[in-house]
Structures are given as C-alpha cells and as structure tokens.
Amino acid sequence: MRFFLLCLIAIPGARFLGNLLPLRILGIPDEAYDAIWEKNALRIFMLTILICASITWFFWNRGKVAYLIAQAETEKARAAAIAQLALPL
C-alpha cells in the first residue's frame, strides 16, 4: 500500500520537477513552456519513447547477463560436486 501511495505522489512530483528544473536551468520563462510543448509535441513524445526503450533494453540486457553468469556458476559448482564425488578417498 505504501508503494502505491509513493507512486501516486512521486509520478506527478517527478513530472512537475522534470518540467520545472530545465526551465529554470535554461532560463526559459514558465509561460513559454506550453508554446514549446505545442510546437514540438511529437518530437518530445518520440524522444521520451526512445529514452524509455533504451533504459528498458539496458536493464533487460543487464538482467540477462546476470542470469547467464549465475547459470554458469551453478553449472561449475555442480561439475565440481560431481568431480568430488567421483574421487576415491
């Protein structure tokens, strides 16, 4: 329940701050933001989609590599256990 409450607060807050900070950094007046958005809505939307896809691809690849490394380590440990059982004492 806390997670959903955090999301309900964080998402609008992130959107507000994400719009406000660049305006302040670049020195663009607040009134000009709507005009900039209207002129470049498709470009901004496509850039957002590209960024989200890139982030998803990065974390998917990172997870895939971690899974493959864990699988290799498991196989190595299994092979070592089999080899240890095969040795006569």
Gaussian input, Z-matrix of N, CA and C with variables (Angstrom, degrees):
# hf/3-21g

backbone

0 1
 N
 C     1     B1
 C     2     B2     1     A1
 N     3     B3     2     A2     1     D1
 C     4     B4     3     A3     2     D2
 C     5     B5     4     A4     3     D3
 N     6     B6     5     A5     4     D4
 C     7     B7     6     A6     5     D5
 C     8     B8     7     A7     6     D6
 N     9     B9     8     A8     7     D7
 C    10    B10     9     A9     8     D8
 C    11    B11    10    A10     9     D9
 N    12    B12    11    A11    10    D10
 C    13    B13    12    A12    11    D11
 C    14    B14    13    A13    12    D12
 N    15    B15    14    A14    13    D13
 C    16    B16    15    A15    14    D14
 C    17    B17    16    A16    15    D15
 N    18    B18    17    A17    16    D16
 C    19    B19    18    A18    17    D17
 C    20    B20    19    A19    18    D18
 N    21    B21    20    A20    19    D19
 C    22    B22    21    A21    20    D20
 C    23    B23    22    A22    21    D21
 N    24    B24    23    A23    22    D22
 C    25    B25    24    A24    23    D23
 C    26    B26    25    A25    24    D24
 N    27    B27    26    A26    25    D25
 C    28    B28    27    A27    26    D26
 C    29    B29    28    A28    27    D27
 N    30    B30    29    A29    28    D28
 C    31    B31    30    A30    29    D29
 C    32    B32    31    A31    30    D30
 N    33    B33    32    A32    31    D31
 C    34    B34    33    A33    32    D32
 C    35    B35    34    A34    33    D33
 N    36    B36    35    A35    34    D34
 C    37    B37    36    A36    35    D35
 C    38    B38    37    A37    36    D36
 N    39    B39    38    A38    37    D37
 C    40    B40    39    A39    38    D38
 C    41    B41    40    A40    39    D39
 N    42    B42    41    A41    40    D40
 C    43    B43    42    A42    41    D41
 C    44    B44    43    A43    42    D42
 N    45    B45    44    A44    43    D43
 C    46    B46    45    A45    44    D44
 C    47    B47    46    A46    45    D45
 N    48    B48    47    A47    46    D46
 C    49    B49    48    A48    47    D47
 C    50    B50    49    A49    48    D48
 N    51    B51    50    A50    49    D49
 C    52    B52    51    A51    50    D50
 C    53    B53    52    A52    51    D51
 N    54    B54    53    A53    52    D52
 C    55    B55    54    A54    53    D53
 C    56    B56    55    A55    54    D54
 N    57    B57    56    A56    55    D55
 C    58    B58    57    A57    56    D56
 C    59    B59    58    A58    57    D57
 N    60    B60    59    A59    58    D58
 C    61    B61    60    A60    59    D59
 C    62    B62    61    A61    60    D60
 N    63    B63    62    A62    61    D61
 C    64    B64    63    A63    62    D62
 C    65    B65    64    A64    63    D63
 N    66    B66    65    A65    64    D64
 C    67    B67    66    A66    65    D65
 C    68    B68    67    A67    66    D66
 N    69    B69    68    A68    67    D67
 C    70    B70    69    A69    68    D68
 C    71    B71    70    A70    69    D69
 N    72    B72    71    A71    70    D70
 C    73    B73    72    A72    71    D71
 C    74    B74    73    A73    72    D72
 N    75    B75    74    A74    73    D73
 C    76    B76    75    A75    74    D74
 C    77    B77    76    A76    75    D75
 N    78    B78    77    A77    76    D76
 C    79    B79    78    A78    77    D77
 C    80    B80    79    A79    78    D78
 N    81    B81    80    A80    79    D79
 C    82    B82    81    A81    80    D80
 C    83    B83    82    A82    81    D81
 N    84    B84    83    A83    82    D82
 C    85    B85    84    A84    83    D83
 C    86    B86    85    A85    84    D84
 N    87    B87    86    A86    85    D85
 C    88    B88    87    A87    86    D86
 C    89    B89    88    A88    87    D87
 N    90    B90    89    A89    88    D88
 C    91    B91    90    A90    89    D89
 C    92    B92    91    A91    90    D90
 N    93    B93    92    A92    91    D91
 C    94    B94    93    A93    92    D92
 C    95    B95    94    A94    93    D93
 N    96    B96    95    A95    94    D94
 C    97    B97    96    A96    95    D95
 C    98    B98    97    A97    96    D96
 N    99    B99    98    A98    97    D97
 C   100   B100    99    A99    98    D98
 C   101   B101   100   A100    99    D99
 N   102   B102   101   A101   100   D100
 C   103   B103   102   A102   101   D101
 C   104   B104   103   A103   102   D102
 N   105   B105   104   A104   103   D103
 C   106   B106   105   A105   104   D104
 C   107   B107   106   A106   105   D105
 N   108   B108   107   A107   106   D106
 C   109   B109   108   A108   107   D107
 C   110   B110   109   A109   108   D108
 N   111   B111   110   A110   109   D109
 C   112   B112   111   A111   110   D110
 C   113   B113   112   A112   111   D111
 N   114   B114   113   A113   112   D112
 C   115   B115   114   A114   113   D113
 C   116   B116   115   A115   114   D114
 N   117   B117   116   A116   115   D115
 C   118   B118   117   A117   116   D116
 C   119   B119   118   A118   117   D117
 N   120   B120   119   A119   118   D118
 C   121   B121   120   A120   119   D119
 C   122   B122   121   A121   120   D120
 N   123   B123   122   A122   121   D121
 C   124   B124   123   A123   122   D122
 C   125   B125   124   A124   123   D123
 N   126   B126   125   A125   124   D124
 C   127   B127   126   A126   125   D125
 C   128   B128   127   A127   126   D126
 N   129   B129   128   A128   127   D127
 C   130   B130   129   A129   128   D128
 C   131   B131   130   A130   129   D129
 N   132   B132   131   A131   130   D130
 C   133   B133   132   A132   131   D131
 C   134   B134   133   A133   132   D132
 N   135   B135   134   A134   133   D133
 C   136   B136   135   A135   134   D134
 C   137   B137   136   A136   135   D135
 N   138   B138   137   A137   136   D136
 C   139   B139   138   A138   137   D137
 C   140   B140   139   A139   138   D138
 N   141   B141   140   A140   139   D139
 C   142   B142   141   A141   140   D140
 C   143   B143   142   A142   141   D141
 N   144   B144   143   A143   142   D142
 C   145   B145   144   A144   143   D143
 C   146   B146   145   A145   144   D144
 N   147   B147   146   A146   145   D145
 C   148   B148   147   A147   146   D146
 C   149   B149   148   A148   147   D147
 N   150   B150   149   A149   148   D148
 C   151   B151   150   A150   149   D149
 C   152   B152   151   A151   150   D150
 N   153   B153   152   A152   151   D151
 C   154   B154   153   A153   152   D152
 C   155   B155   154   A154   153   D153
 N   156   B156   155   A155   154   D154
 C   157   B157   156   A156   155   D155
 C   158   B158   157   A157   156   D156
 N   159   B159   158   A158   157   D157
 C   160   B160   159   A159   158   D158
 C   161   B161   160   A160   159   D159
 N   162   B162   161   A161   160   D160
 C   163   B163   162   A162   161   D161
 C   164   B164   163   A163   162   D162
 N   165   B165   164   A164   163   D163
 C   166   B166   165   A165   164   D164
 C   167   B167   166   A166   165   D165
 N   168   B168   167   A167   166   D166
 C   169   B169   168   A168   167   D167
 C   170   B170   169   A169   168   D168
 N   171   B171   170   A170   169   D169
 C   172   B172   171   A171   170   D170
 C   173   B173   172   A172   171   D171
 N   174   B174   173   A173   172   D172
 C   175   B175   174   A174   173   D173
 C   176   B176   175   A175   174   D174
 N   177   B177   176   A176   175   D175
 C   178   B178   177   A177   176   D176
 C   179   B179   178   A178   177   D177
 N   180   B180   179   A179   178   D178
 C   181   B181   180   A180   179   D179
 C   182   B182   181   A181   180   D180
 N   183   B183   182   A182   181   D181
 C   184   B184   183   A183   182   D182
 C   185   B185   184   A184   183   D183
 N   186   B186   185   A185   184   D184
 C   187   B187   186   A186   185   D185
 C   188   B188   187   A187   186   D186
 N   189   B189   188   A188   187   D187
 C   190   B190   189   A189   188   D188
 C   191   B191   190   A190   189   D189
 N   192   B192   191   A191   190   D190
 C   193   B193   192   A192   191   D191
 C   194   B194   193   A193   192   D192
 N   195   B195   194   A194   193   D193
 C   196   B196   195   A195   194   D194
 C   197   B197   196   A196   195   D195
 N   198   B198   197   A197   196   D196
 C   199   B199   198   A198   197   D197
 C   200   B200   199   A199   198   D198
 N   201   B201   200   A200   199   D199
 C   202   B202   201   A201   200   D200
 C   203   B203   202   A202   201   D201
 N   204   B204   203   A203   202   D202
 C   205   B205   204   A204   203   D203
 C   206   B206   205   A205   204   D204
 N   207   B207   206   A206   205   D205
 C   208   B208   207   A207   206   D206
 C   209   B209   208   A208   207   D207
 N   210   B210   209   A209   208   D208
 C   211   B211   210   A210   209   D209
 C   212   B212   211   A211   210   D210
 N   213   B213   212   A212   211   D211
 C   214   B214   213   A213   212   D212
 C   215   B215   214   A214   213   D213
 N   216   B216   215   A215   214   D214
 C   217   B217   216   A216   215   D215
 C   218   B218   217   A217   216   D216
 N   219   B219   218   A218   217   D217
 C   220   B220   219   A219   218   D218
 C   221   B221   220   A220   219   D219
 N   222   B222   221   A221   220   D220
 C   223   B223   222   A222   221   D221
 C   224   B224   223   A223   222   D222
 N   225   B225   224   A224   223   D223
 C   226   B226   225   A225   224   D224
 C   227   B227   226   A226   225   D225
 N   228   B228   227   A227   226   D226
 C   229   B229   228   A228   227   D227
 C   230   B230   229   A229   228   D228
 N   231   B231   230   A230   229   D229
 C   232   B232   231   A231   230   D230
 C   233   B233   232   A232   231   D231
 N   234   B234   233   A233   232   D232
 C   235   B235   234   A234   233   D233
 C   236   B236   235   A235   234   D234
 N   237   B237   236   A236   235   D235
 C   238   B238   237   A237   236   D236
 C   239   B239   238   A238   237   D237
 N   240   B240   239   A239   238   D238
 C   241   B241   240   A240   239   D239
 C   242   B242   241   A241   240   D240
 N   243   B243   242   A242   241   D241
 C   244   B244   243   A243   242   D242
 C   245   B245   244   A244   243   D243
 N   246   B246   245   A245   244   D244
 C   247   B247   246   A246   245   D245
 C   248   B248   247   A247   246   D246
 N   249   B249   248   A248   247   D247
 C   250   B250   249   A249   248   D248
 C   251   B251   250   A250   249   D249
 N   252   B252   251   A251   250   D250
 C   253   B253   252   A252   251   D251
 C   254   B254   253   A253   252   D252
 N   255   B255   254   A254   253   D253
 C   256   B256   255   A255   254   D254
 C   257   B257   256   A256   255   D255
 N   258   B258   257   A257   256   D256
 C   259   B259   258   A258   257   D257
 C   260   B260   259   A259   258   D258
 N   261   B261   260   A260   259   D259
 C   262   B262   261   A261   260   D260
 C   263   B263   262   A262   261   D261
 N   264   B264   263   A263   262   D262
 C   265   B265   264   A264   263   D263
 C   266   B266   265   A265   264   D264

   B1=1.4467
   B2=1.5245
   B3=1.3272
   B4=1.4655
   B5=1.5147
   B6=1.3463
   B7=1.4583
   B8=1.5246
   B9=1.3421
   B10=1.4573
   B11=1.5175
   B12=1.3167
   B13=1.4552
   B14=1.5219
   B15=1.3135
   B16=1.4590
   B17=1.5248
   B18=1.3369
   B19=1.4662
   B20=1.5216
   B21=1.3223
   B22=1.4648
   B23=1.5211
   B24=1.3114
   B25=1.4630
   B26=1.5271
   B27=1.3267
   B28=1.4526
   B29=1.5225
   B30=1.3183
   B31=1.4685
   B32=1.5242
   B33=1.3406
   B34=1.4695
   B35=1.5357
   B36=1.3345
   B37=1.4557
   B38=1.5156
   B39=1.3313
   B40=1.4643
   B41=1.5248
   B42=1.3172
   B43=1.4690
   B44=1.5264
   B45=1.3359
   B46=1.4600
   B47=1.5294
   B48=1.3406
   B49=1.4620
   B50=1.5284
   B51=1.3430
   B52=1.4616
   B53=1.5144
   B54=1.3158
   B55=1.4676
   B56=1.5226
   B57=1.3163
   B58=1.4538
   B59=1.5281
   B60=1.3237
   B61=1.4637
   B62=1.5266
   B63=1.3288
   B64=1.4655
   B65=1.5273
   B66=1.3364
   B67=1.4641
   B68=1.5237
   B69=1.3175
   B70=1.4697
   B71=1.5326
   B72=1.3265
   B73=1.4638
   B74=1.5219
   B75=1.3293
   B76=1.4610
   B77=1.5217
   B78=1.3180
   B79=1.4596
   B80=1.5199
   B81=1.3204
   B82=1.4685
   B83=1.5217
   B84=1.3279
   B85=1.4639
   B86=1.5301
   B87=1.3320
   B88=1.4620
   B89=1.5173
   B90=1.3153
   B91=1.4691
   B92=1.5255
   B93=1.3321
   B94=1.4648
   B95=1.5222
   B96=1.3226
   B97=1.4638
   B98=1.5182
   B99=1.3288
   B100=1.4660
   B101=1.5171
   B102=1.3187
   B103=1.4606
   B104=1.5258
   B105=1.3193
   B106=1.4632
   B107=1.5182
   B108=1.3300
   B109=1.4589
   B110=1.5227
   B111=1.3308
   B112=1.4639
   B113=1.5173
   B114=1.3057
   B115=1.4632
   B116=1.5277
   B117=1.3284
   B118=1.4620
   B119=1.5204
   B120=1.3144
   B121=1.4644
   B122=1.5276
   B123=1.3151
   B124=1.4589
   B125=1.5281
   B126=1.3198
   B127=1.4673
   B128=1.5296
   B129=1.3140
   B130=1.4676
   B131=1.5243
   B132=1.3233
   B133=1.4643
   B134=1.5238
   B135=1.3283
   B136=1.4649
   B137=1.5263
   B138=1.3207
   B139=1.4527
   B140=1.5283
   B141=1.3221
   B142=1.4631
   B143=1.5260
   B144=1.3254
   B145=1.4678
   B146=1.5283
   B147=1.3199
   B148=1.4598
   B149=1.5264
   B150=1.3055
   B151=1.4649
   B152=1.5242
   B153=1.3296
   B154=1.4681
   B155=1.5277
   B156=1.3170
   B157=1.4657
   B158=1.5314
   B159=1.3164
   B160=1.4703
   B161=1.5186
   B162=1.3208
   B163=1.4631
   B164=1.5299
   B165=1.3308
   B166=1.4644
   B167=1.5172
   B168=1.3282
   B169=1.4601
   B170=1.5265
   B171=1.3251
   B172=1.4651
   B173=1.5253
   B174=1.3260
   B175=1.4614
   B176=1.5284
   B177=1.3383
   B178=1.4625
   B179=1.5237
   B180=1.3366
   B181=1.4631
   B182=1.5186
   B183=1.3098
   B184=1.4595
   B185=1.5255
   B186=1.3152
   B187=1.4558
   B188=1.5101
   B189=1.3282
   B190=1.4663
   B191=1.5303
   B192=1.3275
   B193=1.4637
   B194=1.5267
   B195=1.3299
   B196=1.4686
   B197=1.5229
   B198=1.3347
   B199=1.4673
   B200=1.5268
   B201=1.3255
   B202=1.4676
   B203=1.5228
   B204=1.3307
   B205=1.4718
   B206=1.5303
   B207=1.3206
   B208=1.4674
   B209=1.5172
   B210=1.3363
   B211=1.4663
   B212=1.5271
   B213=1.3310
   B214=1.4690
   B215=1.5260
   B216=1.3360
   B217=1.4601
   B218=1.5275
   B219=1.3325
   B220=1.4667
   B221=1.5187
   B222=1.3160
   B223=1.4627
   B224=1.5250
   B225=1.3306
   B226=1.4581
   B227=1.5296
   B228=1.3205
   B229=1.4633
   B230=1.5195
   B231=1.3227
   B232=1.4598
   B233=1.5252
   B234=1.3417
   B235=1.4648
   B236=1.5264
   B237=1.3234
   B238=1.4633
   B239=1.5155
   B240=1.3200
   B241=1.4708
   B242=1.5216
   B243=1.3325
   B244=1.4676
   B245=1.5165
   B246=1.3313
   B247=1.4625
   B248=1.5180
   B249=1.3248
   B250=1.4672
   B251=1.5379
   B252=1.3299
   B253=1.4644
   B254=1.5293
   B255=1.3137
   B256=1.4681
   B257=1.5188
   B258=1.3281
   B259=1.4767
   B260=1.5258
   B261=1.2961
   B262=1.4755
   B263=1.5173
   B264=1.3095
   B265=1.4703
   B266=1.4713
   A1=110.98
   A2=115.98
   A3=119.55
   A4=111.62
   A5=115.35
   A6=119.12
   A7=110.95
   A8=117.10
   A9=120.25
   A10=111.40
   A11=116.62
   A12=120.41
   A13=110.12
   A14=116.28
   A15=120.54
   A16=111.02
   A17=116.98
   A18=120.79
   A19=111.48
   A20=116.54
   A21=119.67
   A22=111.97
   A23=116.94
   A24=120.68
   A25=110.75
   A26=117.05
   A27=121.29
   A28=113.41
   A29=118.02
   A30=120.16
   A31=111.59
   A32=119.55
   A33=117.75
   A34=112.59
   A35=116.37
   A36=119.10
   A37=112.22
   A38=116.13
   A39=120.60
   A40=110.76
   A41=116.61
   A42=119.55
   A43=110.45
   A44=116.35
   A45=120.20
   A46=110.88
   A47=116.25
   A48=119.60
   A49=111.79
   A50=116.42
   A51=119.95
   A52=112.50
   A53=116.84
   A54=120.21
   A55=111.37
   A56=117.07
   A57=121.54
   A58=112.64
   A59=117.34
   A60=120.00
   A61=113.99
   A62=119.76
   A63=117.98
   A64=112.69
   A65=116.69
   A66=119.14
   A67=110.45
   A68=115.89
   A69=119.98
   A70=111.09
   A71=116.35
   A72=120.22
   A73=111.27
   A74=116.35
   A75=120.52
   A76=113.35
   A77=116.70
   A78=119.93
   A79=113.69
   A80=116.82
   A81=121.14
   A82=107.96
   A83=118.14
   A84=119.19
   A85=111.16
   A86=116.13
   A87=121.31
   A88=112.20
   A89=117.34
   A90=120.47
   A91=111.67
   A92=117.68
   A93=121.23
   A94=112.03
   A95=118.02
   A96=119.88
   A97=111.73
   A98=116.98
   A99=119.64
   A100=111.21
   A101=117.08
   A102=119.90
   A103=110.91
   A104=116.56
   A105=120.38
   A106=109.88
   A107=117.31
   A108=121.58
   A109=110.97
   A110=117.39
   A111=120.43
   A112=111.59
   A113=118.13
   A114=121.08
   A115=112.18
   A116=116.70
   A117=120.45
   A118=113.11
   A119=118.20
   A120=121.14
   A121=111.90
   A122=117.99
   A123=120.75
   A124=110.94
   A125=117.01
   A126=120.08
   A127=111.05
   A128=116.55
   A129=120.14
   A130=110.07
   A131=117.06
   A132=120.96
   A133=111.06
   A134=117.42
   A135=120.89
   A136=111.21
   A137=117.37
   A138=120.80
   A139=110.34
   A140=116.80
   A141=120.77
   A142=110.56
   A143=117.49
   A144=121.50
   A145=110.14
   A146=117.55
   A147=121.46
   A148=111.21
   A149=117.03
   A150=120.83
   A151=110.36
   A152=117.20
   A153=120.69
   A154=111.34
   A155=117.17
   A156=120.69
   A157=110.49
   A158=117.06
   A159=120.59
   A160=111.53
   A161=116.27
   A162=120.21
   A163=110.16
   A164=116.56
   A165=120.54
   A166=110.85
   A167=116.73
   A168=121.28
   A169=110.27
   A170=118.50
   A171=122.48
   A172=110.99
   A173=117.01
   A174=119.84
   A175=111.69
   A176=118.35
   A177=120.53
   A178=109.35
   A179=116.91
   A180=120.14
   A181=111.52
   A182=116.47
   A183=120.34
   A184=110.34
   A185=117.67
   A186=121.77
   A187=111.87
   A188=116.77
   A189=121.50
   A190=110.61
   A191=117.27
   A192=121.30
   A193=110.26
   A194=117.30
   A195=120.45
   A196=110.76
   A197=117.21
   A198=121.13
   A199=110.64
   A200=117.28
   A201=120.50
   A202=111.78
   A203=117.06
   A204=120.23
   A205=110.17
   A206=116.90
   A207=120.43
   A208=110.97
   A209=117.22
   A210=120.90
   A211=110.70
   A212=117.06
   A213=120.90
   A214=110.90
   A215=117.04
   A216=120.04
   A217=111.16
   A218=116.56
   A219=120.23
   A220=110.82
   A221=116.21
   A222=120.22
   A223=110.98
   A224=116.23
   A225=120.06
   A226=110.66
   A227=117.47
   A228=121.16
   A229=110.86
   A230=117.48
   A231=120.98
   A232=110.83
   A233=116.10
   A234=120.12
   A235=110.90
   A236=117.33
   A237=119.91
   A238=111.05
   A239=117.99
   A240=120.86
   A241=110.92
   A242=117.60
   A243=121.03
   A244=110.56
   A245=116.43
   A246=120.14
   A247=110.62
   A248=117.22
   A249=120.45
   A250=110.96
   A251=117.18
   A252=120.15
   A253=111.98
   A254=116.63
   A255=121.01
   A256=112.25
   A257=118.12
   A258=120.82
   A259=110.04
   A260=117.71
   A261=119.45
   A262=109.82
   A263=116.58
   A264=120.07
   A265=110.49
   D1=-39.40
   D2=179.18
   D3=-64.40
   D4=-36.33
   D5=-179.89
   D6=-61.99
   D7=-44.18
   D8=-179.89
   D9=-66.37
   D10=-37.08
   D11=176.74
   D12=-65.02
   D13=-41.48
   D14=176.84
   D15=-61.69
   D16=-42.45
   D17=177.90
   D18=-63.30
   D19=-42.03
   D20=-179.99
   D21=-63.30
   D22=-29.35
   D23=178.42
   D24=-88.04
   D25=-41.04
   D26=-172.39
   D27=-71.90
   D28=-38.54
   D29=-175.56
   D30=-64.70
   D31=-52.35
   D32=176.90
   D33=-64.90
   D34=-34.69
   D35=177.68
   D36=-64.19
   D37=-41.87
   D38=178.58
   D39=-65.93
   D40=-39.27
   D41=178.38
   D42=-64.97
   D43=-44.17
   D44=-179.79
   D45=-63.18
   D46=-50.00
   D47=-179.58
   D48=-68.06
   D49=-34.55
   D50=177.73
   D51=-65.49
   D52=-28.54
   D53=175.54
   D54=-85.13
   D55=-35.67
   D56=-174.63
   D57=-75.04
   D58=-44.16
   D59=-175.94
   D60=-61.17
   D61=-47.51
   D62=178.27
   D63=-62.62
   D64=-35.68
   D65=177.58
   D66=-61.68
   D67=-43.01
   D68=179.75
   D69=-68.70
   D70=-42.81
   D71=-178.46
   D72=-64.67
   D73=-43.36
   D74=-178.59
   D75=-83.82
   D76=-8.53
   D77=178.79
   D78=74.94
   D79=25.60
   D80=179.38
   D81=-86.35
   D82=131.68
   D83=177.87
   D84=-65.13
   D85=149.36
   D86=-177.40
   D87=-58.90
   D88=-34.03
   D89=-178.26
   D90=-67.05
   D91=-26.79
   D92=-177.03
   D93=-77.79
   D94=-14.85
   D95=-176.59
   D96=-60.90
   D97=-45.48
   D98=-178.86
   D99=-62.99
   D100=-38.31
   D101=178.81
   D102=-65.96
   D103=-40.76
   D104=178.75
   D105=-64.85
   D106=-42.53
   D107=-179.98
   D108=-63.35
   D109=-43.74
   D110=-177.99
   D111=-64.44
   D112=-37.52
   D113=-178.38
   D114=-74.10
   D115=-30.47
   D116=-172.61
   D117=-123.40
   D118=29.51
   D119=-174.61
   D120=-59.70
   D121=-45.87
   D122=-178.65
   D123=-64.57
   D124=-42.63
   D125=179.20
   D126=-63.71
   D127=-43.98
   D128=179.79
   D129=-64.32
   D130=-41.91
   D131=178.83
   D132=-63.37
   D133=-45.58
   D134=-179.78
   D135=-65.69
   D136=-37.61
   D137=177.07
   D138=-64.34
   D139=-40.69
   D140=177.53
   D141=-62.47
   D142=-44.44
   D143=178.49
   D144=-62.16
   D145=-43.05
   D146=179.39
   D147=-62.72
   D148=-43.67
   D149=179.57
   D150=-64.37
   D151=-45.10
   D152=179.51
   D153=-63.01
   D154=-41.57
   D155=178.59
   D156=-64.92
   D157=-39.83
   D158=178.97
   D159=-64.45
   D160=-43.33
   D161=179.52
   D162=-64.76
   D163=-42.97
   D164=178.72
   D165=-62.25
   D166=-44.93
   D167=179.04
   D168=-61.34
   D169=-43.18
   D170=179.74
   D171=-59.17
   D172=-50.89
   D173=-177.09
   D174=-71.38
   D175=-31.47
   D176=176.50
   D177=-64.76
   D178=-46.00
   D179=178.79
   D180=-64.04
   D181=-39.14
   D182=179.25
   D183=-63.73
   D184=-42.57
   D185=177.44
   D186=-65.42
   D187=-39.98
   D188=179.46
   D189=-63.54
   D190=-43.37
   D191=179.22
   D192=-64.89
   D193=-43.00
   D194=178.42
   D195=-61.74
   D196=-39.76
   D197=178.39
   D198=-64.26
   D199=-43.88
   D200=-179.81
   D201=-65.92
   D202=-37.99
   D203=177.14
   D204=-64.77
   D205=-43.93
   D206=178.72
   D207=-62.96
   D208=-39.16
   D209=177.86
   D210=-63.83
   D211=-42.45
   D212=179.75
   D213=-64.79
   D214=-40.88
   D215=178.83
   D216=-66.35
   D217=-37.98
   D218=177.18
   D219=-63.85
   D220=-42.72
   D221=179.31
   D222=-65.89
   D223=-37.97
   D224=178.13
   D225=-65.60
   D226=-41.99
   D227=178.25
   D228=-66.12
   D229=-38.32
   D230=178.22
   D231=-65.26
   D232=-42.66
   D233=178.81
   D234=-64.63
   D235=-38.20
   D236=177.93
   D237=-67.27
   D238=-38.06
   D239=178.05
   D240=-66.03
   D241=-40.34
   D242=177.78
   D243=-65.66
   D244=-41.03
   D245=179.40
   D246=-65.17
   D247=-38.41
   D248=179.60
   D249=-67.63
   D250=-36.05
   D251=177.40
   D252=-69.49
   D253=-29.20
   D254=-177.85
   D255=-77.93
   D256=-19.76
   D257=-179.00
   D258=-74.78
   D259=131.07
   D260=174.31
   D261=-76.99
   D262=141.25
   D263=179.91
   D264=-93.25

